[in-house]
Amino acid sequence: MGLFDFKKKKEILLGAPVEGECVPLSQVSDPTFRDEILGKGVAFQALDGKVFAPADGEVSTVFPTGHAVVLTTSEGVEILIHIGLDTVKLEGKHFQIKTEAGKQVKKGELLIEADIQAIEKEGYDCMTPMIICNTPDFTAVEGIAQGHVKPGDDCLRIRK
């Protein structure tokens, strides 16, 4: 350990939960996400509906409708992945839950499958925000990816 190691801030990197285009929250049409009311993060225009764990952690909540999941990492990061906008109104239609609350998962493990084409056909925007719900617990939450990402690609940096 070096003399100045105590000054280094611990960084946590989160991977993309989906394959698609990574964009800033400012490009999300829903003001709840765009205005960072729930926290800071990034969003994805998903190419398919496979949603993977962006980090190792515990599944805190799986919404019964399958449209969203919350994961808590060992560092205490609370991650909300919300598949589409207003998709709760589908009441579970087009979503298959592949995990359960309380389950320990590894980065890259499949959490939910959504039929993106069917959801879009019903008139819903499939923009998928990934939000850090406990943003105030950290000194920084910043998007580090732009453009096309694959599941697991680093996309969000969190500093304690």
DSSP file with accessible surface (Angstrom, degrees, kcal/mol):
  #  RESIDUE AA STRUCTURE BP1 BP2  ACC     N-H-->O    O-->H-N    N-H-->O    O-->H-N    TCO  KAPPA ALPHA  PHI   PSI    X-CA   Y-CA   Z-CA
    1    1 A M              0   0  212      0, 0.0     2,-0.1     0, 0.0     5,-0.0   0.000 360.0 360.0 360.0 127.1    0.0    0.0    0.0
    2    2 A G    >   -     0   0   40      1,-0.1     3,-1.3     2,-0.0     4,-0.3  -0.319 360.0-103.4 -80.4 166.5    1.4    3.4   -1.1
    3    3 A L  T 3  S+     0   0  138      1,-0.3     3,-0.3     2,-0.1    -1,-0.1   0.842 119.7  38.1 -58.2 -36.5    1.5    6.5    1.0
    4    4 A F  T >  S+     0   0  128      1,-0.2     3,-1.8     2,-0.1     4,-0.4   0.275  80.8 107.3-104.1  12.0   -1.4    8.1   -0.8
    5    5 A D  G X   +     0   0   52     -3,-1.3     3,-1.4     1,-0.3    -1,-0.2   0.816  69.7  68.6 -59.8 -28.7   -3.6    5.1   -1.4
    6    6 A F  G 3  S+     0   0  156     -3,-0.3    -1,-0.3    -4,-0.3    -2,-0.1   0.755  94.5  57.9 -63.3 -21.5   -6.0    6.3    1.2
    7    7 A K  G <  S+     0   0  136     -3,-1.8    -1,-0.3     2,-0.1    -2,-0.2   0.658  81.5 104.4 -82.1 -17.9   -7.0    9.1   -1.2
    8    8 A K    <   -     0   0  159     -3,-1.4     2,-0.4    -4,-0.4    -3,-0.0  -0.460  68.2-136.3 -67.6 134.7   -8.0    6.8   -4.0
    9    9 A K        -     0   0  125     -2,-0.2     2,-0.3     1,-0.0    -2,-0.1  -0.744  20.4-114.2 -91.9 139.3  -11.8    6.5   -4.3
   10   10 A K        -     0   0  116     -2,-0.4   150,-2.1   150,-0.1     2,-0.4  -0.546  32.1-154.4 -73.2 130.9  -13.3    3.2   -4.8
   11   11 A E  E     -A  159   0A  84     -2,-0.3     2,-0.4   148,-0.2   148,-0.2  -0.871   8.1-162.5-108.4 142.2  -14.9    2.8   -8.2
   12   12 A I  E     -A  158   0A  10    146,-2.8   146,-2.8    -2,-0.4     2,-0.5  -0.991   8.1-158.1-121.3 126.7  -17.7    0.4   -9.1
   13   13 A L  E     -A  157   0A  69     -2,-0.4     2,-0.4   144,-0.2   144,-0.2  -0.921   4.1-159.8-108.2 131.3  -18.3   -0.4  -12.8
   14   14 A L  E     -A  156   0A   0    142,-2.7   141,-2.9    -2,-0.5   142,-1.5  -0.898  12.1-134.9-108.8 141.9  -21.6   -1.6  -14.0
   15   15 A G  E     -A  154   0A   0     39,-2.7   139,-0.2    -2,-0.4   138,-0.1  -0.447  32.6 -88.6 -88.0 163.4  -22.2   -3.5  -17.2
   16   16 A A        -     0   0    0    137,-1.8   136,-2.5   134,-0.5   137,-0.1  -0.496  28.6-151.1 -68.0 135.8  -24.9   -3.0  -19.7
   17   17 A P  S    S+     0   0    0      0, 0.0    35,-3.2     0, 0.0     2,-0.3   0.628  76.8  23.7 -83.6 -12.7  -27.9   -5.1  -18.9
   18   18 A V  S    S-     0   0    1     33,-0.2     2,-0.4   132,-0.1    33,-0.1  -0.917  83.3-103.1-141.9 166.9  -29.0   -5.3  -22.6
   19   19 A E  S    S+     0   0   54     31,-0.3    28,-3.0    -2,-0.3    29,-0.7  -0.816  75.1  72.7 -92.3 135.5  -27.6   -5.1  -26.1
   20   20 A G  E    S-CD  46 149B   0    129,-2.3   129,-3.0    -2,-0.4     2,-0.5  -0.988  85.3 -28.1 159.0-162.7  -28.4   -1.9  -27.8
   21   21 A E  E     -CD  45 148B  92     24,-1.6    24,-2.2    -2,-0.3     2,-0.5  -0.751  51.1-145.3 -89.8 122.6  -27.7    1.8  -28.0
   22   22 A C  E     +CD  44 147B   3    125,-3.0   125,-1.5    -2,-0.5    22,-0.2  -0.780  28.0 170.1 -90.4 127.1  -26.5    3.4  -24.7
   23   23 A V  E     -C   43   0B  17     20,-3.0    20,-2.6    -2,-0.5   123,-0.0  -0.934  37.0 -96.0-133.8 158.0  -27.8    7.0  -24.3
   24   24 A P  E >   -C   42   0B  50      0, 0.0     3,-2.1     0, 0.0    18,-0.2  -0.351  38.2-112.6 -68.4 155.4  -27.9    9.6  -21.5
   25   25 A L  G >  S+     0   0    4     16,-0.6     3,-2.4     1,-0.3    17,-0.1   0.786 112.1  76.2 -59.7 -24.9  -31.1    9.8  -19.4
   26   26 A S  G 3  S+     0   0   83      1,-0.3    -1,-0.3     9,-0.1     8,-0.1   0.719  90.0  57.6 -60.9 -16.8  -31.6   13.2  -20.9
   27   27 A Q  G <  S+     0   0  119     -3,-2.1     2,-0.4     7,-0.0    -1,-0.3   0.394  82.2 103.4 -94.5   3.4  -32.8   11.4  -24.1
   28   28 A V    <   -     0   0    2     -3,-2.4     6,-0.1     1,-0.1    -3,-0.0  -0.734  65.4-146.5 -88.0 132.2  -35.5    9.5  -22.3
   29   29 A S  S    S+     0   0   73     -2,-0.4    -1,-0.1     4,-0.1    -4,-0.0   0.806  76.7  87.1 -70.6 -28.4  -39.0   10.9  -23.0
   30   30 A D  S >> S-     0   0   27      1,-0.2     4,-2.9     2,-0.0     3,-1.0  -0.603  70.9-148.9 -75.8 120.0  -40.4   10.0  -19.5
   31   31 A P  H 3> S+     0   0   58      0, 0.0     4,-2.4     0, 0.0     6,-0.4   0.778  92.5  68.0 -63.7 -24.4  -39.6   12.9  -17.2
   32   32 A T  H 34>S+     0   0   55      2,-0.2     5,-1.3     1,-0.2     6,-1.0   0.911 116.4  25.8 -60.0 -40.1  -39.4   10.6  -14.2
   33   33 A F  H X45S+     0   0    9     -3,-1.0     3,-1.9     3,-0.2    -1,-0.2   0.901 121.4  54.3 -87.2 -46.6  -36.2    9.1  -15.7
   34   34 A R  H 3<5S+     0   0   94     -4,-2.9    -2,-0.2     1,-0.3    -1,-0.1   0.878 111.8  45.1 -57.5 -40.8  -35.1   12.1  -17.8
   35   35 A D  T 3<5S-     0   0   97     -4,-2.4    -1,-0.3    -5,-0.2    -2,-0.1   0.297 111.0-121.7 -89.3   9.1  -35.1   14.5  -14.8
   36   36 A E  T < 5 +     0   0   81     -3,-1.9    -3,-0.2     1,-0.1     3,-0.1   0.794  59.7 150.3  57.8  35.0  -33.3   11.9  -12.6
   37   37 A I  S   <S+     0   0  116     -5,-1.3    -4,-0.1    -6,-0.4     3,-0.1   0.887  78.0  37.8 -63.5 -37.7  -36.2   11.9  -10.1
   38   38 A L  S    S-     0   0   72     -6,-1.0    97,-0.3     1,-0.4    -1,-0.2   0.586 131.6 -77.6 -88.9 -12.3  -35.4    8.2   -9.2
   39   39 A G        -     0   0    9     -3,-0.1    -1,-0.4    -6,-0.1    94,-0.2  -0.755  56.7 -56.5 138.6 174.7  -31.6    8.7   -9.5
   40   40 A K  E     + E   0 132B  82     92,-0.5    92,-3.2    -2,-0.2     2,-0.3  -0.448  67.9 109.2 -83.8 162.0  -28.8    9.0  -12.0
   41   41 A G  E     - E   0 131B  12     90,-0.2   -16,-0.6   100,-0.2     2,-0.3  -0.972  54.7 -87.7 169.4-154.6  -28.0    6.4  -14.6
   42   42 A V  E     -CE  24 130B   5     88,-1.8    88,-3.4    -2,-0.3     2,-0.3  -0.865  27.6-136.9-139.5 173.2  -28.1    5.7  -18.3
   43   43 A A  E     -CE  23 129B   0    -20,-2.6   -20,-3.0    -2,-0.3     2,-0.4  -0.916   8.2-149.0-135.9 163.1  -30.7    4.2  -20.7
   44   44 A F  E     -CE  22 128B   0     84,-1.2    84,-3.2    -2,-0.3     2,-1.1  -0.995  17.0-142.8-135.7 136.4  -30.6    1.7  -23.6
   45   45 A Q  E     -CE  21 127B  62    -24,-2.2   -24,-1.6    -2,-0.4    82,-0.2  -0.860  43.0-140.9 -92.3  97.0  -32.6    1.3  -26.8
   46   46 A A  E     -C   20   0B   7     -2,-1.1   -26,-0.3    80,-0.7     3,-0.1  -0.350  20.8-160.3 -68.4 139.7  -32.6   -2.5  -26.5
   47   47 A L  S    S+     0   0   96    -28,-3.0     2,-0.3     1,-0.1   -27,-0.1   0.757  81.2   9.6 -85.5 -33.3  -32.2   -4.6  -29.6
   48   48 A D  S    S-     0   0   57    -29,-0.7   -29,-0.1     2,-0.2    -1,-0.1  -0.854  81.2-108.6-136.9 177.9  -33.7   -7.7  -28.0
   49   49 A G  S    S+     0   0    8     -2,-0.3    65,-1.4    65,-0.3     2,-0.6   0.277  71.4 120.5 -98.0  13.4  -35.5   -8.3  -24.8
   50   50 A K  E     -J  113   0C  90     63,-0.2     2,-0.5   -31,-0.1   -31,-0.3  -0.683  43.5-166.3 -82.1 121.8  -32.9  -10.3  -22.8
   51   51 A V  E     -J  112   0C   1     61,-2.9    60,-3.4    -2,-0.6    61,-1.4  -0.944   6.7-170.7-114.3 122.2  -32.0   -8.4  -19.6
   52   52 A F  E     -J  110   0C  42    -35,-3.2    58,-0.2    -2,-0.5   100,-0.1  -0.750  33.8 -91.2-112.6 157.4  -28.9   -9.5  -17.7
   53   53 A A        -     0   0    2     56,-2.4    55,-2.7    53,-0.3    56,-0.1  -0.472  28.3-153.1 -65.0 128.2  -27.5   -8.6  -14.3
   54   54 A P  S    S+     0   0    0      0, 0.0   -39,-2.7     0, 0.0     2,-0.3   0.557  75.8   0.6 -80.7  -7.0  -25.1   -5.6  -14.7
   55   55 A A  S    S-     0   0   12    -41,-0.2     2,-0.2    51,-0.1    54,-0.1  -0.970  91.1 -76.8-164.7 167.1  -23.1   -6.7  -11.7
   56   56 A D  S    S+     0   0   78     -2,-0.3    18,-0.5    50,-0.1     2,-0.3  -0.521  76.6 102.1 -69.2 143.9  -22.9   -9.5   -9.0
   57   57 A G  E     -F  105   0B   6     48,-2.4    48,-3.4    16,-0.2     2,-0.4  -0.992  67.7 -62.8 170.3-166.7  -25.5   -9.0   -6.3
   58   58 A E  E     -FG 104  72B  82     14,-2.8    14,-2.8    -2,-0.3     2,-0.7  -0.920  41.3-120.3-112.4 135.6  -28.8   -9.9   -4.9
   59   59 A V  E     + G   0  71B   0     44,-2.8    43,-3.6    -2,-0.4    12,-0.3  -0.649  33.1 179.9 -72.2 112.1  -32.2   -9.5   -6.6
   60   60 A S  E     +     0   0B  41     10,-2.3     2,-0.3    -2,-0.7    11,-0.2   0.894  63.2   4.1 -80.7 -45.9  -34.0   -7.2   -4.3
   61   61 A T  E     - G   0  70B  63      9,-1.6     9,-3.0    40,-0.1     2,-0.5  -0.997  50.3-169.6-145.7 136.2  -37.3   -6.9   -6.1
   62   62 A V  E     - G   0  69B  27     -2,-0.3     7,-0.2     7,-0.2    39,-0.1  -0.991  32.0-129.2-121.4 117.4  -38.8   -8.4   -9.2
   63   63 A F    >   -     0   0   73      5,-2.1     3,-2.6    -2,-0.5     5,-0.2  -0.467  16.9-126.8 -64.9 135.3  -42.0   -6.6  -10.2
   64   64 A P  T 3  S+     0   0  124      0, 0.0    -1,-0.1     0, 0.0    33,-0.1   0.774 110.0  59.4 -58.0 -22.9  -44.8   -9.2  -10.7
   65   65 A T  T 3  S-     0   0   28      1,-0.1    27,-0.2    31,-0.0    30,-0.1   0.576 105.8-130.4 -79.6 -11.9  -45.4   -7.7  -14.1
   66   66 A G  S <  S+     0   0    0     -3,-2.6    30,-0.2     2,-0.2    17,-0.1   0.445  77.0 115.2  78.1   1.9  -41.9   -8.4  -15.2
   67   67 A H  S    S+     0   0    9      1,-0.1    16,-2.9    28,-0.1     2,-0.3   0.610  78.4  21.6 -81.9  -9.8  -41.3   -4.9  -16.5
   68   68 A A  E     - H   0  82B   1     14,-0.2    -5,-2.1    -5,-0.2     2,-0.3  -0.995  57.2-169.1-156.5 154.8  -38.6   -4.0  -13.9
   69   69 A V  E     -GH  62  81B   0     12,-1.9    12,-2.8    -2,-0.3     2,-0.4  -0.985  11.6-148.4-144.6 146.8  -36.1   -5.5  -11.5
   70   70 A V  E     -GH  61  80B  22     -9,-3.0   -10,-2.3    -2,-0.3    -9,-1.6  -0.984  14.3-172.9-120.5 132.1  -34.0   -4.1   -8.7
   71   71 A L  E     -GH  59  79B   1      8,-2.4     8,-3.4    -2,-0.4     2,-0.5  -0.950  10.1-154.8-122.2 140.9  -30.6   -5.6   -7.9
   72   72 A T  E     -GH  58  78B  40    -14,-2.8   -14,-2.8    -2,-0.4     6,-0.2  -0.981  14.3-146.5-118.3 122.9  -28.4   -4.6   -4.9
   73   73 A T    >   -     0   0    5      4,-2.2     3,-2.1    -2,-0.5   -16,-0.2  -0.357  30.4-104.8 -80.0 168.5  -24.6   -5.1   -5.2
   74   74 A S  T 3  S+     0   0  112    -18,-0.5    -1,-0.1     1,-0.3   -17,-0.1   0.769 123.1  59.3 -64.7 -22.6  -22.3   -6.1   -2.3
   75   75 A E  T 3  S-     0   0   58      2,-0.1    -1,-0.3     1,-0.0   -18,-0.0   0.461 124.0-105.6 -83.1  -2.3  -21.1   -2.5   -2.3
   76   76 A G    <   +     0   0   30     -3,-2.1     2,-0.5     1,-0.3    -2,-0.1   0.593  66.3 153.3  91.0  13.0  -24.7   -1.4   -1.6
   77   77 A V        -     0   0    0     56,-0.1    -4,-2.2     1,-0.0     2,-0.7  -0.640  34.3-149.6 -78.6 124.1  -25.5    0.0   -5.1
   78   78 A E  E     -H   72   0B  82     -2,-0.5    55,-2.3    -6,-0.2    56,-0.6  -0.869  16.8-168.3 -98.2 111.5  -29.3   -0.2   -5.7
   79   79 A I  E     -HI  71 132B   0     -8,-3.4    -8,-2.4    -2,-0.7     2,-0.5  -0.886   9.0-165.2-110.1 120.2  -29.8   -0.7   -9.4
   80   80 A L  E     -HI  70 131B  13     51,-3.1    51,-2.8    -2,-0.6     2,-0.6  -0.906   1.1-168.5-100.6 126.0  -33.3   -0.4  -11.0
   81   81 A I  E     -HI  69 130B   1    -12,-2.8   -12,-1.9    -2,-0.5     2,-0.6  -0.978   6.6-170.4-113.3 116.9  -33.6   -1.8  -14.6
   82   82 A H  E     -H   68   0B  26     47,-2.5     2,-0.9    -2,-0.6   -14,-0.2  -0.931  13.5-146.1-114.4 110.6  -36.9   -0.6  -16.1
   83   83 A I        -     0   0    2    -16,-2.9    45,-0.2    -2,-0.6     4,-0.2  -0.648  64.4 -25.7 -84.6 104.3  -37.8   -2.3  -19.4
   84   84 A G  S    S-     0   0    0     -2,-0.9     2,-0.5    43,-0.7    42,-0.3  -0.006  84.8 -72.8  82.2 170.4  -39.7    0.2  -21.5
   85   85 A L  S    S-     0   0    8     40,-2.6    40,-0.4     1,-0.2    42,-0.0  -0.902 108.9  -6.6-109.1 130.6  -41.7    3.2  -20.5
   86   86 A D  S >  S+     0   0   81     -2,-0.5     3,-1.7     1,-0.1    -1,-0.2   0.625  87.1 137.6  62.9  16.2  -45.2    2.8  -19.0
   87   87 A T  G >   +     0   0    1      1,-0.3     3,-1.9     2,-0.2     5,-0.4   0.626  50.0  82.3 -72.0  -9.0  -44.9   -1.0  -19.7
   88   88 A V  G >  S+     0   0   68      1,-0.3     3,-2.0     2,-0.2    -1,-0.3   0.839  80.4  68.9 -58.6 -29.1  -46.4   -1.7  -16.2
   89   89 A K  G <  S+     0   0  132     -3,-1.7    -1,-0.3     1,-0.3    -2,-0.2   0.675  83.4  69.8 -65.9 -16.2  -49.7   -1.1  -18.0
   90   90 A L  G X  S-     0   0   13     -3,-1.9     3,-2.0    -4,-0.1    -1,-0.3   0.588  96.6-142.2 -75.9 -10.6  -49.1   -4.4  -20.0
   91   91 A E  T <   -     0   0  167     -3,-2.0    -2,-0.1     1,-0.3    -3,-0.1   0.840  69.6 -44.1  52.6  39.4  -49.7   -6.2  -16.7
   92   92 A G  T >  S+     0   0   21     -5,-0.4     3,-1.8     1,-0.3    -1,-0.3   0.264  97.7 143.2  95.6 -13.3  -47.0   -8.8  -17.4
   93   93 A K  T <  S+     0   0  112     -3,-2.0    -1,-0.3     1,-0.3     3,-0.1  -0.429  74.2  12.9 -63.3 131.2  -47.9   -9.4  -21.0
   94   94 A H  T 3  S+     0   0   49      1,-0.2    21,-2.5    -2,-0.1     2,-0.4   0.523 106.8 106.1  79.4  10.2  -44.8  -10.0  -23.2
   95   95 A F  E <   -K  114   0C  22     -3,-1.8     2,-0.5    19,-0.2    19,-0.2  -0.970  47.1-168.7-122.1 137.3  -42.5  -10.4  -20.1
   96   96 A Q  E     -K  113   0C 112     17,-3.2    17,-2.7    -2,-0.4     2,-0.4  -0.979  17.0-143.5-123.5 117.8  -40.9  -13.7  -18.8
   97   97 A I  E     +K  112   0C  69     -2,-0.5    15,-0.2    15,-0.2    14,-0.0  -0.654  18.6 179.3 -81.8 128.8  -39.3  -13.5  -15.3
   98   98 A K        +     0   0   92     13,-2.9     2,-0.2    -2,-0.4    14,-0.2   0.224  63.4  38.0-113.8  10.4  -36.2  -15.7  -15.1
   99   99 A T        -     0   0   18     12,-0.5     2,-0.3     6,-0.0    12,-0.1  -0.789  68.2-135.5-144.4-174.3  -35.2  -14.9  -11.5
  100  100 A E    >   -     0   0  132     -2,-0.2     3,-1.8   -39,-0.0   -41,-0.3  -0.992  33.3 -85.5-151.0 155.4  -36.7  -14.2   -8.1
  101  101 A A  T 3  S+     0   0   60     -2,-0.3   -41,-0.2     1,-0.2     3,-0.1  -0.318 112.8  28.3 -60.0 139.4  -36.3  -11.8   -5.2
  102  102 A G  T 3  S+     0   0   44    -43,-3.6     2,-0.3     1,-0.3    -1,-0.2   0.246  88.2 131.9  92.5 -10.6  -33.6  -12.9   -2.7
  103  103 A K    <   -     0   0   72     -3,-1.8   -44,-2.8   -44,-0.2     2,-0.4  -0.544  55.8-132.4 -78.8 135.4  -31.5  -14.8   -5.4
  104  104 A Q  E     -F   58   0B 126     -2,-0.3     2,-0.3   -46,-0.2   -46,-0.2  -0.750  33.1-172.8 -82.1 129.0  -27.8  -14.1   -5.5
  105  105 A V  E     -F   57   0B   5    -48,-3.4   -48,-2.4    -2,-0.4     2,-0.3  -0.896  18.6-133.8-125.7 157.3  -26.8  -13.5   -9.2
  106  106 A K    >   -     0   0  137     -2,-0.3     3,-2.3   -50,-0.2   -53,-0.3  -0.775  43.5 -83.8-103.9 152.3  -23.6  -13.1  -11.1
  107  107 A K  T 3  S+     0   0   85     -2,-0.3   -51,-0.1     1,-0.3     3,-0.1  -0.288 118.9  26.7 -53.1 131.0  -22.9  -10.4  -13.6
  108  108 A G  T 3  S+     0   0   40    -55,-2.7    -1,-0.3     1,-0.3     2,-0.2   0.332  85.2 138.5  94.8  -5.1  -24.3  -11.5  -17.0
  109  109 A E    <   -     0   0   57     -3,-2.3   -56,-2.4   -54,-0.1    -1,-0.3  -0.535  61.3-108.4 -76.4 136.6  -27.0  -13.8  -15.5
  110  110 A L  E     +J   52   0C  47     -2,-0.2   -58,-0.2   -58,-0.2     3,-0.1  -0.458  43.0 167.8 -67.6 129.1  -30.3  -13.6  -17.3
  111  111 A L  E     +     0   0C   0    -60,-3.4   -13,-2.9     1,-0.4   -12,-0.5   0.772  60.8   1.4-108.1 -45.1  -33.0  -11.8  -15.2
  112  112 A I  E     -JK  51  97C   0    -61,-1.4   -61,-2.9   -15,-0.2     2,-0.4  -0.994  52.6-150.6-147.6 146.5  -35.9  -11.2  -17.6
  113  113 A E  E     -JK  50  96C  61    -17,-2.7   -17,-3.2    -2,-0.3     2,-0.4  -0.992  18.9-175.3-119.6 131.0  -36.9  -11.8  -21.2
  114  114 A A  E     - K   0  95C  10    -65,-1.4     2,-1.4    -2,-0.4   -65,-0.3  -0.962  30.7-126.6-124.5 142.3  -39.2   -9.3  -22.9
  115  115 A D     >  -     0   0   76    -21,-2.5     4,-2.4    -2,-0.4     5,-0.2  -0.713  30.1-176.4 -87.4  88.7  -40.7   -9.5  -26.4
  116  116 A I  H  > S+     0   0    3     -2,-1.4     4,-2.8     1,-0.2     5,-0.2   0.888  78.3  51.9 -56.6 -44.3  -39.5   -6.1  -27.6
  117  117 A Q  H  > S+     0   0  120      1,-0.2     4,-2.4     2,-0.2    -1,-0.2   0.924 111.6  46.2 -62.4 -43.7  -41.3   -6.3  -31.0
  118  118 A A  H  > S+     0   0   18      2,-0.2     4,-1.4     1,-0.2    -1,-0.2   0.898 112.8  50.6 -66.0 -38.5  -44.6   -7.2  -29.4
  119  119 A I  H  <>S+     0   0    1     -4,-2.4     5,-1.8     2,-0.2     3,-0.3   0.937 113.0  45.2 -64.8 -45.2  -44.3   -4.4  -26.8
  120  120 A E  H ><5S+     0   0   85     -4,-2.8     3,-2.1     1,-0.2    -2,-0.2   0.888 107.6  58.5 -65.7 -37.0  -43.5   -1.9  -29.5
  121  121 A K  H 3<5S+     0   0  189     -4,-2.4    -1,-0.2     1,-0.3    -2,-0.2   0.826 101.3  56.3 -62.2 -29.4  -46.4   -3.2  -31.6
  122  122 A E  T 3<5S-     0   0   80     -4,-1.4    -1,-0.3    -3,-0.3    -2,-0.2   0.409 128.3-100.7 -82.8   1.9  -48.7   -2.4  -28.7
  123  123 A G  T < 5S+     0   0   67     -3,-2.1     2,-0.3     1,-0.3    -3,-0.2   0.596  76.4 136.1  95.7  13.1  -47.4    1.2  -28.9
  124  124 A Y      < -     0   0   55     -5,-1.8     2,-0.5   -37,-0.0    -1,-0.3  -0.723  55.2-123.3 -98.8 145.3  -44.9    1.3  -26.0
  125  125 A D        -     0   0   63    -40,-0.4   -40,-2.6    -2,-0.3   -38,-0.2  -0.713  16.2-155.2 -80.4 127.1  -41.4    2.8  -26.1
  126  126 A C        +     0   0    1     -2,-0.5   -80,-0.7   -42,-0.3   -42,-0.4   0.205  41.9 141.3 -94.9  17.8  -38.8    0.1  -25.2
  127  127 A M  E     -E   45   0B  16    -82,-0.2   -43,-0.7   -44,-0.1   -82,-0.2  -0.398  41.6-151.2 -55.9 132.6  -36.2    2.6  -23.9
  128  128 A T  E     -E   44   0B   1    -84,-3.2   -84,-1.2   -45,-0.2   -45,-0.2  -0.863   7.6-159.7-119.8  96.2  -34.7    0.8  -20.9
  129  129 A P  E     -E   43   0B   0      0, 0.0   -47,-2.5     0, 0.0     2,-0.5  -0.467   5.7-157.7 -72.0 145.1  -33.3    3.0  -18.1
  130  130 A M  E     -EI  42  81B   0    -88,-3.4   -88,-1.8   -49,-0.2     2,-0.4  -0.978  22.9-174.0-121.1 112.8  -30.8    1.7  -15.6
  131  131 A I  E     -EI  41  80B   0    -51,-2.8   -51,-3.1    -2,-0.5     2,-0.9  -0.869  30.2-137.0-115.7 141.3  -31.0    3.9  -12.5
  132  132 A I  E >   -EI  40  79B   0    -92,-3.2     3,-1.2    -2,-0.4   -92,-0.5  -0.841  21.2-166.9 -94.2 103.0  -29.0    4.0   -9.3
  133  133 A C  T 3  S+     0   0   48    -55,-2.3    -1,-0.2    -2,-0.9   -54,-0.1   0.773  84.1  47.8 -66.3 -27.7  -31.8    4.5   -6.8
  134  134 A N  T >   +     0   0   12    -56,-0.6     3,-2.3     1,-0.2    -1,-0.3  -0.192  69.0 144.8-107.0  43.5  -29.5    5.4   -4.0
  135  135 A T  G X   +     0   0   20     -3,-1.2     3,-2.3     1,-0.3    -1,-0.2   0.846  64.0  64.1 -47.9 -43.2  -27.5    8.0   -6.0
  136  136 A P  G 3  S+     0   0  116      0, 0.0    -1,-0.3     0, 0.0    -2,-0.1   0.723  89.9  69.2 -61.4 -15.6  -27.0   10.3   -2.9
  137  137 A D  G <  S+     0   0  111     -3,-2.3     2,-0.3   -61,-0.1    -2,-0.2   0.554  98.3  60.7 -75.2  -7.5  -25.0    7.5   -1.2
  138  138 A F  S <  S-     0   0   24     -3,-2.3    22,-0.2    -4,-0.2     3,-0.1  -0.868  76.1-134.7-124.8 155.2  -22.2    8.0   -3.8
  139  139 A T  S    S+     0   0   87     20,-1.7     2,-0.3    -2,-0.3    21,-0.2   0.772  91.3  10.2 -78.0 -25.4  -19.9   10.9   -4.7
  140  140 A A  E     -B  159   0A  26     19,-1.3    19,-2.6    -5,-0.0     2,-0.4  -0.982  49.4-177.1-155.2 141.7  -20.4   10.3   -8.5
  141  141 A V  E     +B  158   0A  17     -2,-0.3     2,-0.4    17,-0.2    17,-0.2  -0.954  28.3 166.4-134.3 113.2  -22.6    8.3  -10.8
  142  142 A E  E     -B  157   0A  68     15,-2.8    15,-3.1    -2,-0.4     2,-0.2  -0.994  37.4-122.1-139.9 138.2  -21.6    8.8  -14.4
  143  143 A G  E     +B  156   0A  44     -2,-0.4    13,-0.3  -102,-0.2    12,-0.1  -0.552  25.1 177.8 -70.8 136.3  -22.3    7.2  -17.8
  144  144 A I        +     0   0   62     11,-2.3     2,-0.4    -2,-0.2    12,-0.2   0.308  55.9  71.3-123.5   5.0  -19.1    6.0  -19.5
  145  145 A A        +     0   0   18     10,-0.9     2,-0.3     8,-0.1     4,-0.1  -0.937  49.9 177.9-123.8 148.0  -20.5    4.4  -22.7
  146  146 A Q        +     0   0  169     -2,-0.4  -123,-0.2     2,-0.2     2,-0.1  -0.982  52.9   9.9-141.3 149.3  -22.1    5.8  -25.7
  147  147 A G  E    S+D   22   0B  20   -125,-1.5  -125,-3.0    -2,-0.3     2,-0.2  -0.418 109.5   5.8  84.2-157.5  -23.4    4.1  -28.8
  148  148 A H  E     +D   21   0B  96   -127,-0.2     2,-0.3    -2,-0.1  -127,-0.2  -0.402  66.9 174.9 -70.9 130.1  -23.7    0.3  -29.3
  149  149 A V  E     -D   20   0B   6   -129,-3.0  -129,-2.3    -2,-0.2    -2,-0.0  -0.937  20.4-143.9-129.7 156.7  -23.1   -1.9  -26.2
  150  150 A K    >   -     0   0  117     -2,-0.3     3,-2.5  -131,-0.2  -134,-0.5  -0.810  47.6 -73.6-111.8 157.8  -23.4   -5.6  -25.5
  151  151 A P  T 3  S+     0   0   47      0, 0.0     3,-0.1     0, 0.0    -1,-0.1  -0.247 121.9  21.5 -52.8 131.6  -24.5   -7.1  -22.2
  152  152 A G  T 3  S+     0   0   24   -136,-2.5     2,-0.1     1,-0.3     3,-0.1   0.141  85.2 135.4  96.3 -19.3  -21.7   -6.7  -19.7
  153  153 A D    <   -     0   0   74     -3,-2.5  -137,-1.8  -138,-0.1    -1,-0.3  -0.424  69.6-100.3 -61.8 134.9  -19.9   -3.8  -21.5
  154  154 A D  E     +A   15   0A  77   -139,-0.2  -139,-0.2     1,-0.2    -1,-0.1  -0.343  60.3 150.4 -57.4 128.3  -18.9   -1.2  -18.9
  155  155 A C  E     +     0   0A   0   -141,-2.9   -11,-2.3     1,-0.3   -10,-0.9   0.510  54.2  45.5-137.0 -14.9  -21.5    1.6  -19.1
  156  156 A L  E     -AB  14 143A   0   -142,-1.5  -142,-2.7   -13,-0.3     2,-0.5  -0.995  57.8-160.8-140.5 130.5  -21.8    3.2  -15.6
  157  157 A R  E     -AB  13 142A  64    -15,-3.1   -15,-2.8    -2,-0.4     2,-0.4  -0.941   9.3-170.8-112.0 132.1  -19.1    4.3  -13.2
  158  158 A I  E     -AB  12 141A   0   -146,-2.8  -146,-2.8    -2,-0.5     2,-0.4  -0.973   4.6-160.4-123.2 133.3  -19.9    4.8   -9.5
  159  159 A R  E      AB  11 140A  69    -19,-2.6   -20,-1.7    -2,-0.4   -19,-1.3  -0.950 360.0 360.0-115.6 135.6  -17.6    6.4   -7.0
  160  160 A K              0   0   96   -150,-2.1   -22,-0.2    -2,-0.4  -150,-0.1  -0.392 360.0 360.0 -79.7 360.0  -17.9    6.0   -3.3
